[in-house]
Amino acid sequence: MSQKRRSNRTQRLAHEALVLTEEATPLTREVVTAPFRLRTYRLIRKIIIGFILVSIANVLFSYFFYTPKMYRILRDNRELKIRYRILQDRIRTAQQHVDEIRHRDSYVYRSLFSTDTLSIPGVWQPYPESKYAPMADDDYASLMIPTWRQLDALARTIYLESVSFDELQQLARNKEQLASAVPAIWPIDRKALHNNHIGAFNPRRFHPILHRIVAHEGIDLGCDRGTPVYATGDATVEIALGNGYNGGYGHQVLLNHEFGYKTRYAHLSDVLVKPGERVKRGQLIARTGNTGRSSGPHLHYEVIHKGIPVNPINYFNRNMSAEEYERLMENLRETNFEKY
C-alpha cells in the first residue's frame, strides 16, 4: 500500500513539474527577448549620440582649424588671385606698348604723310555697365571687372591702330597725290588780315545768348570785302553756292580733297568755281564778303577730316616757324564776325 502511494505521489509530482515547465517557457522567452530589444535600442542610441558628437566636433574643428580640403580651396583661391594680378600686369604692359605705337602713329607716321590724327566716333566710349553685371555678385568681382575693363580698353586701342595703319598703308601708295591734296596753306594772303584778327576754332563754345554749347567749327579771318580766297589743296569742287542764306554760311564753296579731307569757305561775296571742277592748291576760287549770318566782312574757313571739323590752325603750322605759330595761337580770340 505504501509503495502504491509513493508511486502516485511520484506521478503527481512529475505532472506538476511538467505543468510548471510549460508555464515557465513563455516567461523565459519574454525575459530573453526584453534584454535583446533593450540592448539594440541602447546600441542605436549610442550610435546616434556618437554621430551627433562627431558632427559637432567636426564643425568646431572646421571653425577653429582648417581641414585639408579647406587648405586646398584656399591654395587654389590664392593661385587664382595671383593669376589675375599677373594678367593685369601683362595687360598694362601691352597697353603701354600699344600707347607707344599710337604716339608714334600720331606724331611721326601721320606727320610724314601730312595727315590728321585718326579719330573714330564712339571708339573711346566705355562699354555699358550691363556688360559687367553678371560678374558683380561674384566673390572676385573686384578682380574680374577691372581686368575686363583693361581688356576692353586695350581692344579699343588695338582696333583704332589697326584702322590707322590700314589708312597709312593706303596713304603710302598715294603719297605724292596726298601731299598736294592736304590743306596746307592760308586761304587768304596773311597780309590781308586786319591786325592778325582770327576768330578761334572752338567746338565747345558756350553761346552767350542761347546759353548752351554751340560749336564754332572753323576760324574767322578778318579782312576787307573782295579779298581773294585760294584753294588750300588740290581738290574737286563739291558745293559752289553764289546765292542764298545756306544755313547761315551765305555764299560758300566746299572742296573735296579726298583722303578724308574737305574744306569750307563761307560768307563769300563772289564764287568763281562750279561743282565738279578740279582746282589746284593756291588757285583763286572766290572772294570774301559778308553774306549769311555775318556781322562784317571776313572768311569763315573750315577743315573737315573724315566728317569731323578739326582746327585749321594746325595746318597753317606746316609753313610757319614755331615762333610764328606760338604768336598766332596767342592772338586767337572768340569770333565776333558772326551773328547768333
Secondary structure as the mmCIF struct_conf table of DSSP 4:
data_model
#
loop_
_struct_conf.conf_type_id
_struct_conf.id
_struct_conf.beg_label_comp_id
_struct_conf.beg_label_asym_id
_struct_conf.beg_label_seq_id
_struct_conf.end_label_comp_id
_struct_conf.end_label_asym_id
_struct_conf.end_label_seq_id
HELX_RH_AL_P HELX_RH_AL_P1 SER A 2 PHE A 64
BEND BEND1 PHE A 65 PHE A 65
HELX_RH_AL_P HELX_RH_AL_P2 PRO A 68 ARG A 104
HELX_RH_PI_P HELX_RH_PI_P1 ASP A 105 TYR A 109
HELX_RH_AL_P HELX_RH_AL_P3 ARG A 110 LEU A 112
TURN_TY1_P TURN_TY1_P1 PHE A 113 SER A 114
HELX_LH_PP_P HELX_LH_PP_P1 ASP A 116 LEU A 118
TURN_TY1_P TURN_TY1_P2 PRO A 121 TRP A 124
BEND BEND2 GLN A 125 GLN A 125
HELX_LH_PP_P HELX_LH_PP_P2 PRO A 126 PRO A 128
HELX_RH_3T_P HELX_RH_3T_P1 GLU A 129 LYS A 131
TURN_TY1_P TURN_TY1_P3 TYR A 132 TYR A 132
HELX_RH_3T_P HELX_RH_3T_P2 ALA A 133 MET A 135
TURN_TY1_P TURN_TY1_P4 ALA A 136 ASP A 137
BEND BEND3 ASP A 138 ASP A 138
TURN_TY1_P TURN_TY1_P5 ASP A 139 TYR A 140
HELX_RH_AL_P HELX_RH_AL_P4 ALA A 141 ARG A 173
TURN_TY1_P TURN_TY1_P6 ASN A 174 ASN A 174
HELX_RH_AL_P HELX_RH_AL_P5 LYS A 175 ALA A 181
BEND BEND4 VAL A 182 VAL A 182
BEND BEND5 ILE A 185 ILE A 185
BEND BEND6 PRO A 187 ILE A 188
HELX_RH_3T_P HELX_RH_3T_P3 ARG A 190 ALA A 192
BEND BEND7 LEU A 193 HIS A 194
TURN_TY1_P TURN_TY1_P7 ASN A 195 ASN A 196
STRN STRN1 ILE A 198 GLY A 199
HELX_LH_PP_P HELX_LH_PP_P3 ALA A 200 PHE A 201
STRN STRN2 ASN A 202 ASN A 202
TURN_TY1_P TURN_TY1_P8 PRO A 203 ARG A 204
HELX_LH_PP_P HELX_LH_PP_P4 ARG A 205 ARG A 205
STRN STRN3 PHE A 206 PHE A 206
HELX_LH_PP_P HELX_LH_PP_P5 HIS A 207 HIS A 207
TURN_TY1_P TURN_TY1_P9 PRO A 208 LEU A 210
BEND BEND8 ARG A 212 ARG A 212
STRN STRN4 ILE A 213 ILE A 213
STRN STRN5 HIS A 216 HIS A 216
BEND BEND9 GLY A 218 GLY A 218
STRN STRN6 ILE A 219 GLY A 222
TURN_TY1_P TURN_TY1_P10 ARG A 225 GLY A 226
STRN STRN7 PRO A 228 TYR A 230
BEND BEND10 THR A 232 ASP A 234
STRN STRN8 ALA A 235 LEU A 241
BEND BEND11 ASN A 243 GLY A 244
HELX_RH_3T_P HELX_RH_3T_P4 ASN A 246 GLY A 248
TURN_TY1_P TURN_TY1_P11 TYR A 249 TYR A 249
STRN STRN9 HIS A 251 GLU A 258
TURN_TY1_P TURN_TY1_P12 PHE A 259 GLY A 260
STRN STRN10 TYR A 261 VAL A 271
TURN_TY1_P TURN_TY1_P13 PRO A 275 GLY A 276
STRN STRN11 ARG A 278 VAL A 279
TURN_TY1_P TURN_TY1_P14 ARG A 281 GLY A 282
STRN STRN12 LEU A 284 THR A 288
STRN STRN13 GLY A 289 GLY A 289
BEND BEND12 GLY A 292 ARG A 293
BEND BEND13 SER A 295 PRO A 297
STRN STRN14 HIS A 298 HIS A 305
TURN_TY1_P TURN_TY1_P15 LYS A 306 GLY A 307
STRN STRN15 ILE A 308 VAL A 310
TURN_TY1_P TURN_TY1_P16 PRO A 312 PRO A 312
HELX_RH_AL_P HELX_RH_AL_P6 ILE A 313 PHE A 316
HELX_RH_3T_P HELX_RH_3T_P5 ASN A 317 ASN A 319
BEND BEND14 MET A 320 MET A 320
HELX_RH_AL_P HELX_RH_AL_P7 ALA A 322 ASN A 331
STRN STRN16 ARG A 333 ARG A 333
BEND BEND15 PHE A 337 GLU A 338
#
